[in-house]
Amino acid sequence: MPLTLVAAEDTLHWDALMADRRATLDKSDSIIATFLTARAPEVGWASASEVRRVARRAAGIAADPDQMGTPFLRAEKIVEVPDPLRYQLRTLMGLVGGRYVLVPAGLVFRQPPNRPSAQPPIAVAELSVVLIDTRVGRVGWRTTARGEGTDPWTALTRAVKSLTPGLP
């Protein structure tokens, strides 16, 4: 699934780096897909671009994955995925050929707490990830992966790597 929410604290002054929302989302999706595919090759991953392509081919049947309300899945108390998102995910995964969907529900960059300001600023990427069983519409697993870096892409890379611990 594609990422639809990226935000950074104003104190990081990354406005110029993240000015083009579409480019930021696409680059984030690319980093997530590249590292998950390389670090967990036994899983049949479908990248965000593949999911978009399948949805475009099934226009009228599948919802646009960039327009689904996935960011609210970051809330820890959500166990059952409500309709219409449940139906949309089930339909899309049926077309893609999977039962489970790993949803990057949001990516937020923050300044680390209790750290003096550094130049360049160090940020923590917090990637909220939710695994959903689309047949029953339930959250099976949820985590917030964290990684630090002096730019958004290094921080995100380290956050994604933390999803597969024990690998270099």
Backbone hydrogen bonds, N-H to C=O, Kabsch-Sander energy under -0.5 kcal/mol:
donor,donor_aa,acceptor,acceptor_aa,energy
4,T,104,P,-0.5
7,A,107,L,-2.2
9,E,109,F,-2.3
12,L,9,E,-1.6
13,H,10,D,-1.5
18,M,14,W,-1.8
19,A,16,A,-0.9
21,R,19,A,-1.1
24,T,20,D,-2.4
25,L,21,R,-2.7
26,D,22,R,-2.7
27,K,23,A,-2.5
28,S,24,T,-2.2
29,D,25,L,-2.7
30,S,26,D,-2.3
31,I,27,K,-2.3
32,I,28,S,-2.5
33,A,29,D,-2.7
34,T,30,S,-2.6
35,F,31,I,-2.3
36,L,32,I,-2.3
37,T,33,A,-2.3
38,A,34,T,-2.0
39,R,35,F,-2.5
40,A,36,L,-1.8
43,V,40,A,-1.6
45,W,43,V,-1.6
47,S,45,W,-0.5
51,V,47,S,-2.4
52,R,48,A,-2.4
53,R,49,S,-2.2
54,V,50,E,-2.5
55,A,51,V,-2.2
56,R,52,R,-2.5
57,R,53,R,-2.0
58,A,54,V,-1.4
59,A,56,R,-1.2
60,G,62,A,-0.6
61,I,58,A,-2.6
62,A,58,A,-2.5
67,Q,64,D,-2.1
68,M,65,P,-0.6
70,T,68,M,-1.4
72,F,69,G,-0.6
73,L,70,T,-2.0
74,R,71,P,-1.7
75,A,72,F,-1.7
78,I,75,A,-1.3
79,V,77,K,-0.6
81,V,137,G,-3.1
86,R,82,P,-1.9
88,Q,84,P,-2.7
89,L,85,L,-2.8
90,R,86,R,-2.3
91,T,87,Y,-2.6
92,L,88,Q,-2.4
93,M,89,L,-2.7
94,G,90,R,-2.0
95,L,91,T,-1.8
96,V,92,L,-2.3
97,G,93,M,-2.5
98,G,93,M,-2.8
101,V,132,I,-2.2
103,V,101,V,-0.7
103,V,130,V,-3.5
105,A,103,V,-1.3
105,A,128,S,-1.7
106,G,128,S,-1.1
107,L,5,L,-2.1
108,V,126,E,-2.1
109,F,7,A,-2.5
110,R,108,V,-0.5
110,R,124,V,-2.4
115,R,112,P,-0.8
123,A,149,G,-2.8
124,V,110,R,-3.4
125,A,123,A,-0.5
125,A,147,G,-3.5
126,E,108,V,-3.0
126,E,124,V,-0.5
127,L,125,A,-0.6
127,L,145,A,-3.1
128,S,106,G,-2.7
128,S,126,E,-0.7
129,V,127,L,-0.5
129,V,143,T,-2.8
130,V,103,V,-2.3
131,L,141,W,-3.0
132,I,101,V,-2.6
132,I,130,V,-0.5
133,D,138,R,-2.5
134,T,99,R,-2.4
134,T,132,I,-0.9
137,G,133,D,-1.8
138,R,133,D,-1.2
139,V,79,V,-3.2
140,G,131,L,-3.0
141,W,131,L,-1.3
143,T,129,V,-2.3
145,A,127,L,-2.8
145,A,143,T,-0.5
147,G,125,A,-1.4
149,G,123,A,-1.9
155,A,151,D,-2.0
156,L,152,P,-2.5
157,T,153,W,-2.3
158,R,154,T,-2.2
159,A,155,A,-1.9
160,V,156,L,-2.8
161,K,157,T,-2.3
162,S,158,R,-1.4
163,L,160,V,-1.4
164,T,161,K,-1.4
167,L,164,T,-0.9
